[in-house]
Amino acid sequence: MAGNGVRAAILEALHRESEDLNERERKLRDAALEKLGAHDVGWLAGFYDTHVVVELEGGGYKKIPYTMEDDGEPVLGEPVDVERTVTFTPKGGMEEGAPMVATFIETGRLVARGVG
């Protein structure tokens, strides 16, 4: 059954990609710890192709651009203070494609508003 061989190859490739992403995340976290100081970094709130977002131990977030060297090691740019926002796009009820932005304010109040 040729289909089983293709399925196995796809599953193996997905597993390798998952391991690669886990390794990239570990390297980015280690680099952020080194750049910002271990006592300041709480955890990686997210990592993307061009930047990471770090949640700070004392509160707040930093966005740090990065590039990956040929040897797989990250090179971090300068951190920038950012605020966390979450964007939701409703399936109906608002103009199609108009996003709804929800912002969690430090007081614990959630503010949501339509944009568009």
Backbone hydrogen bonds, N-H to C=O, Kabsch-Sander energy under -0.5 kcal/mol:
donor,donor_aa,acceptor,acceptor_aa,energy
4,N,1,M,-0.7
5,G,1,M,-0.9
6,V,2,A,-1.8
7,R,3,G,-2.5
8,A,4,N,-2.5
9,A,5,G,-2.1
10,I,6,V,-2.4
11,L,7,R,-2.7
12,E,8,A,-2.4
13,A,9,A,-2.2
14,L,10,I,-2.5
15,H,11,L,-2.2
16,R,12,E,-2.4
17,E,13,A,-2.4
18,S,14,L,-2.3
19,E,15,H,-2.3
20,D,16,R,-2.5
21,L,17,E,-2.5
22,N,18,S,-2.3
23,E,19,E,-2.4
24,R,20,D,-2.5
25,E,21,L,-2.6
26,R,22,N,-2.1
27,K,23,E,-2.5
28,L,24,R,-2.6
29,R,25,E,-2.5
30,D,26,R,-2.5
31,A,27,K,-2.3
32,A,28,L,-2.5
33,L,29,R,-2.6
34,E,30,D,-2.0
35,K,31,A,-2.6
36,L,32,A,-3.0
37,G,33,L,-1.8
40,D,37,G,-1.9
41,V,37,G,-1.2
42,G,40,D,-0.5
42,G,55,E,-2.8
43,W,55,E,-1.4
45,A,43,W,-0.7
45,A,53,V,-2.4
46,G,53,V,-1.5
48,Y,51,H,-2.8
52,V,64,I,-2.3
53,V,46,G,-2.9
54,V,62,K,-3.0
55,E,43,W,-2.8
56,L,54,V,-0.5
56,L,60,G,-2.7
57,E,40,D,-3.6
59,G,56,L,-1.6
61,Y,82,V,-0.8
62,K,54,V,-2.2
63,K,80,V,-3.0
64,I,52,V,-2.8
64,I,62,K,-0.5
66,Y,50,T,-2.5
67,T,75,V,-1.8
69,E,67,T,-0.5
69,E,73,E,-3.1
72,G,69,E,-2.1
75,V,67,T,-2.8
77,G,65,P,-3.5
80,V,63,K,-2.0
82,V,61,Y,-1.9
86,V,102,A,-2.8
88,F,100,M,-3.5
98,A,95,E,-2.4
100,M,88,F,-4.1
101,V,113,R,-2.5
102,A,86,V,-3.3
102,A,100,M,-0.5
103,T,111,V,-2.9
104,F,84,R,-0.6
105,I,103,T,-0.8
105,I,109,R,-2.4
108,G,105,I,-2.9
111,V,103,T,-2.3
111,V,109,R,-0.6
112,A,110,L,-0.5
113,R,101,V,-2.0
115,V,99,P,-2.3
